Amino acid sequence: MVKDRSSQGAEPRRGWIRIWWRPVVLVPLGGLSLYVLLPSLLAVFGSWRSLSHLSWVFAVLTLGSEAASFVCLWQLERIVLRTRLWFPVIAAQLSANALSRIVPTAAPGAALELSMLVGAGLDGGQSAVALGVSAALQWATTAVLPVLALPAILGGAAVDHRLDVAAYLGFGVLVLLIAVGAVALATDRPLSLAARVAQRLVNLTFRRRRPVSDLTEKVLADRDVIGATLGARWKAALTAALGNTGFDYLALLCALRAVGADPRPSLVLLAYVAVELLALLPFTPGGLGFVEAGLVGTLTLAGVPAADALATTLLYRIASYWLPLLAGGVAYVVQRRRPRLRPS
């Protein structure tokens, strides 16, 4: 039998292309993005002198709120991993987070986290599924947040400039998120309706050779996997996922209070939604540059003076980006020196 050598050679080439096309494309785009956004980054970093005039009580609360956000994330991963261990989960998440903020794509970070969990004695297959479920919950929270925040942004308090009003708006959105999550996990009809609407929008806005026709089935199947993985602890997992978002939003509010800003509360929520979406852009690690430019811009629209917007952005990004990046390096080194543990 004569083998088709051309097809044999084409298959490795296609595999090579599938592996390398993303970094080959994203690295130049990331460099170009950082070049374009460099003035914004320099402006943010150049505001470091203003940190000496912060209200240090609220600066500490900013750091504490961001730490609480990470604790909620670690608790979520402990729930989905079904383990009582804390340190291996913390070390793996911080290390993966740090790597994801060095390289533009999230895949190396996910692979590192999985390998560290396996090295700590957790089951590889269960860990892979659990991390997928955790990521799905975080993505769902990010995707639904703009939709639920829109009424508050359009009809929220635009005159009263107190930050406690912004906190109330954020709390209201989080309550809605909890309700939506509970309904989505318990019933099919609302989720099916949302999937059909999304499918129709995708087919109307993006030209495809084959229109999307099975989005509802895929969404329901993914929901079933999440429900089966979480089991009876789905309420605790949902609360932890939303606590991760809620404390992160609180960190932004505390950063604004630390610089003495007095913004429009409804637009503070808009600023946070913008940060969440810009951080997902794959062109730069962790949305570096995009988040800074977007946050400064939206805070300025919210009525924050330019100098205060720059100082707020710097303080918030120190707490949410740079300190976790450093902590990830330390966590990786410490975890590598620990002995292998048995699963718990």
C-alpha positions in Angstrom: 0.0 0.0 0.0 1.4 3.4 -1.0 1.3 6.1 1.7 0.5 9.6 0.9 3.6 11.4 2.1 2.2 14.8 1.3 -0.7 14.3 3.7 1.7 13.0 6.3 3.8 16.1 6.0 0.8 18.4 6.0 -0.5 17.1 9.3 2.6 18.0 11.4 2.6 21.4 9.7 -1.0 22.0 10.7 -0.2 20.9 14.2 2.8 23.3 14.3 0.6 26.1 13.1 -2.1 25.4 15.7 0.5 25.5 18.4 2.4 28.6 17.3 0.0 30.9 15.5 -1.3 32.5 18.7 2.0 33.6 20.2 3.4 34.5 16.8 0.4 36.8 16.2 -0.1 38.1 19.8 3.5 38.9 20.7 3.9 41.6 17.9 0.4 42.9 18.7 1.2 43.1 22.3 4.4 45.0 21.6 2.5 47.4 19.4 -0.2 47.8 22.0 2.3 48.6 24.7 4.0 51.1 22.4 0.7 52.9 21.7 -0.3 52.8 25.4 3.1 53.7 26.7 2.2 57.4 27.4 -0.7 56.3 29.6 1.5 53.8 31.5 4.2 56.4 32.0 1.6 58.9 33.2 0.3 56.4 35.8 3.7 55.4 37.0 4.7 59.1 37.1 2.1 59.8 39.6 3.9 57.8 42.3 4.7 61.0 44.2 1.1 61.6 44.9 1.0 58.4 46.9 2.6 60.3 49.8 -0.6 62.3 50.2 -2.9 59.2 50.5 -5.2 58.5 53.3 -3.3 55.6 54.6 -6.2 54.0 56.4 -8.0 53.6 53.0 -4.8 52.7 51.3 -4.5 49.8 53.7 -8.1 48.9 53.2 -7.4 48.8 49.4 -4.7 46.2 50.0 -6.9 44.3 52.4 -9.9 44.3 50.1 -7.7 42.9 47.3 -6.3 40.3 49.6 -9.8 39.3 50.5 -10.7 39.0 46.8 -7.8 36.5 46.4 -8.9 34.6 49.5 -12.4 34.2 48.0 -10.8 32.9 44.8 -8.7 30.4 46.7 -11.7 29.2 48.6 -13.5 28.7 45.3 -10.7 26.6 44.0 -10.6 24.6 47.2 -14.3 23.9 46.8 -14.0 22.7 43.2 -10.9 20.7 43.9 -12.6 19.1 46.9 -9.6 19.5 49.1 -9.0 20.9 52.6 -5.4 22.0 51.7 -4.8 25.8 51.5 -1.1 26.3 50.7 -0.9 24.2 47.5 -4.0 25.9 46.1 -2.7 29.4 47.0 0.8 28.7 45.6 -0.5 27.2 42.4 -3.0 30.1 41.8 -0.5 32.8 42.6 2.2 31.3 40.4 -0.2 30.8 37.5 -1.5 34.3 38.0 2.1 35.7 37.9 3.0 33.8 34.7 -0.2 34.9 33.0 0.9 38.5 33.7 4.2 38.0 32.1 3.0 36.3 28.9 0.0 37.5 26.8 -1.9 34.2 26.8 -3.5 32.4 29.7 -2.6 28.8 28.6 0.9 28.7 30.1 -0.5 29.9 33.4 -3.2 27.2 33.4 -0.7 24.5 32.6 1.6 25.7 35.4 -1.2 25.7 37.9 -2.3 22.2 36.9 1.3 20.9 37.2 1.8 22.4 40.6 -1.4 20.9 41.9 -0.4 17.5 40.6 3.0 18.0 42.2 1.3 18.7 45.5 -0.4 15.3 45.3 -3.8 16.2 43.9 -5.3 14.1 41.1 -4.5 15.5 37.7 -7.8 14.7 35.9 -9.9 16.0 38.8 -7.8 19.1 39.0 -8.1 19.8 35.3 -11.9 19.6 35.5 -12.0 21.6 38.7 -9.9 24.4 37.3 -12.1 24.5 34.2 -15.2 24.9 36.4 -13.5 27.6 38.4 -12.5 29.5 35.3 -16.0 29.1 33.9 -17.6 30.6 37.0 -15.2 33.6 36.8 -15.8 34.1 33.1 -19.6 33.9 33.7 -19.4 36.5 36.4 -17.4 38.8 34.2 -19.7 38.3 31.2 -22.9 38.9 33.2 -21.6 41.9 35.2 -21.9 44.5 32.4 -25.5 43.3 31.6 -26.6 43.6 35.2 -24.6 46.8 35.8 -26.2 48.6 32.8 -29.5 49.6 34.6 -27.5 51.0 37.5 -25.2 52.9 35.1 -28.1 54.3 33.1 -30.5 55.0 36.0 -28.2 55.0 39.0 -27.3 57.9 41.2 -25.7 60.4 39.0 -26.0 63.5 41.2 -25.1 62.2 44.7 -21.4 61.9 44.6 -20.9 59.9 47.8 -18.8 56.7 47.5 -21.2 54.8 49.8 -23.8 55.2 47.0 -21.3 53.5 44.7 -20.9 50.7 47.3 -24.7 50.3 47.4 -24.9 50.1 43.6 -22.1 47.5 43.6 -23.7 45.5 46.4 -27.0 45.5 44.5 -25.4 44.2 41.3 -23.7 41.4 43.4 -27.1 40.4 44.8 -28.4 40.2 41.3 -25.4 38.1 40.3 -26.1 35.7 43.1 -29.8 35.4 42.1 -28.9 34.9 38.5 -26.3 32.2 39.3 -28.8 30.4 41.5 -31.5 30.4 38.9 -29.0 29.3 36.2 -27.9 26.3 38.2 -31.4 25.3 39.3 -33.5 25.8 36.1 -33.1 25.4 32.3 -35.5 28.0 30.8 -33.7 31.3 31.7 -30.3 29.9 30.6 -31.8 28.5 27.4 -33.4 31.8 26.6 -30.2 33.7 27.2 -28.2 31.2 25.0 -30.7 31.5 22.2 -30.5 35.3 22.3 -26.7 35.2 22.3 -26.7 32.7 19.4 -29.0 35.0 17.4 -26.8 38.0 18.1 -23.6 36.0 17.1 -25.2 34.9 13.8 -26.4 38.4 13.0 -23.1 40.2 13.8 -20.4 37.7 12.6 -20.4 36.1 9.2 -19.7 32.4 9.4 -19.7 29.6 6.9 -22.0 27.7 9.2 -24.3 29.6 11.5 -24.1 28.7 15.2 -26.9 26.3 16.0 -26.0 24.4 19.1 -25.1 27.1 21.6 -28.1 26.3 23.9 -27.1 22.6 24.2 -23.4 23.5 24.9 -24.3 26.0 27.5 -26.7 23.6 29.3 -24.1 20.8 29.1 -21.4 23.1 30.6 -23.9 24.2 33.3 -24.5 20.5 34.1 -20.7 19.8 34.4 -20.4 22.8 36.8 -23.3 21.6 38.9 -22.0 18.1 39.0 -18.5 19.3 40.0 -19.8 21.6 42.7 -22.4 19.2 44.1 -24.0 20.3 47.3 -21.5 23.1 47.8 -22.6 25.1 44.8 -23.9 27.9 47.0 -20.6 28.3 48.7 -18.8 28.2 45.4 -21.1 30.8 43.9 -20.7 33.0 47.0 -16.9 32.7 46.8 -16.9 33.6 43.1 -18.9 36.7 43.7 -16.9 37.6 46.8 -13.8 37.6 44.5 -15.5 40.2 42.3 -17.1 42.1 45.2 -13.9 42.7 47.2 -12.1 43.7 44.0 -14.7 46.4 43.4 -14.4 47.4 47.1 -10.6 47.8 46.5 -11.3 50.3 43.8 -13.7 52.3 46.0 -11.1 52.3 48.8 -8.5 53.5 46.3 -10.7 56.4 45.3 -11.4 57.3 48.9 -7.6 57.1 49.7 -6.9 59.9 47.1 -9.9 62.0 48.3 -11.8 61.6 45.0 -15.5 62.4 44.8 -16.8 60.7 41.7 -20.3 60.0 40.3 -21.2 56.6 41.8 -22.9 55.1 38.8 -19.8 55.8 36.6 -17.6 54.2 39.2 -19.4 51.0 38.5 -18.9 51.7 34.8 -15.2 52.1 35.4 -15.0 48.8 37.2 -16.9 47.0 34.4 -14.5 48.5 31.9 -11.5 47.3 34.0 -12.9 43.7 34.0 -13.5 43.7 30.3 -10.1 45.3 29.4 -8.2 42.8 31.5 -9.5 40.1 29.3 -7.9 41.5 26.2 -5.2 39.0 25.1 -2.8 41.5 23.5 -0.9 42.3 26.7 -0.4 40.3 29.9 -3.3 41.0 32.3 -4.5 43.9 30.1 -1.4 45.9 30.9 -1.8 49.3 29.4 -5.4 48.8 28.4 -6.6 48.7 32.0 -4.6 51.7 33.0 -5.7 53.8 30.1 -9.3 52.7 30.4 -9.5 53.2 34.2 -8.0 56.7 34.0 -10.4 57.6 31.2 -13.6 56.3 32.9 -12.7 57.8 36.2 -12.2 61.1 34.6 -15.6 60.8 33.0 -17.0 60.0 36.5 -15.8 63.4 37.7 -12.4 62.5 39.2 -9.7 65.1 38.5 -7.0 63.8 36.2 -4.3 63.7 39.0 -6.6 61.8 41.3 -7.6 59.4 38.5 -3.9 58.6 37.9 -3.2 58.1 41.6 -6.2 55.9 42.0 -5.2 53.8 39.1 -1.7 53.4 40.3 -2.8 52.4 43.8 -5.4 50.0 42.5 -3.0 48.3 40.1 -0.3 48.0 42.7 -2.8 46.1 44.8 -4.4 44.0 42.1 -1.6 43.5 39.6 1.9 44.2 40.8 1.9 42.8 44.3 0.2 39.5 43.3 2.8 39.3 40.5 5.6 39.5 43.1 3.8 37.1 45.5 3.5 34.6 42.6 7.2 34.4 42.2 7.7 33.8 45.9 4.9 31.2 46.1 6.4 29.3 43.2 9.9 29.1 44.9 8.4 28.1 48.2 6.1 25.4 46.7 9.0 23.9 44.7 10.9 23.4 48.0 8.1 21.7 49.8 7.7 17.9 49.9 5.0 16.2 47.9 1.8 16.0 49.9 -0.9 13.4 49.8 -4.4 14.4 48.6 -6.8 15.5 51.2 
